[in-house]
Amino acid sequence: MGLHMYEADARIAELTDIAALDRLAAEGQPASVLSRWAARGHDAPRSGGLRRLLHLGR
């Protein structure tokens, strides 16, 4: 798998995470739940896209 495919897979995973986070927000979950969900299982920081989205709503 080339670098292009790796980058595409990473972007798809990030968009999938954003969609799931959006669903949680639409359900009315509090910001603390959304923050915990965005940080789940990420020992190393990622691009920060989900965290940026959370801060936009504040």
C-alpha positions in Angstrom: 0.0 0.0 0.0 1.5 3.3 -1.0 1.6 6.5 1.0 -1.4 7.9 -0.9 -3.6 4.9 0.2 -2.4 5.3 3.8 -3.3 9.0 3.8 -6.7 8.2 2.2 -7.4 5.6 4.9 -6.4 7.9 7.7 -8.6 10.7 6.3 -11.6 8.2 6.0 -11.0 7.1 9.6 -11.0 10.8 10.7 -14.2 11.5 8.8 -15.8 8.5 10.3 -14.8 9.7 13.8 -16.2 13.2 13.0 -19.5 11.6 11.9 -19.8 9.6 15.1 -19.0 12.6 17.2 -21.6 14.6 15.3 -24.2 11.9 16.1 -23.3 12.1 19.8 -23.7 15.9 19.7 -27.0 15.6 17.9 -28.2 13.3 20.7 -27.5 16.1 23.2 -24.4 14.6 24.9 -22.6 17.1 27.1 -19.2 18.5 26.1 -17.5 16.4 28.7 -18.7 13.2 27.0 -17.8 14.4 23.6 -14.2 15.3 24.8 -13.8 11.9 26.4 -15.0 10.2 23.3 -12.7 12.2 21.1 -9.7 11.3 23.3 -10.6 7.7 23.7 -7.8 5.2 23.0 -5.4 7.8 21.5 -2.2 7.5 23.4 -0.4 9.6 20.8 -2.0 12.8 19.6 -3.6 12.7 16.2 -4.1 15.6 13.9 -6.4 17.2 16.5 -9.3 17.6 14.1 -11.8 16.3 16.6 -10.5 18.5 19.4 -10.7 21.5 17.1 -14.3 20.7 16.3 -15.1 20.5 20.1 -13.5 23.9 20.7 -15.5 25.5 17.9 -18.7 24.9 19.8 -17.6 26.7 22.9 
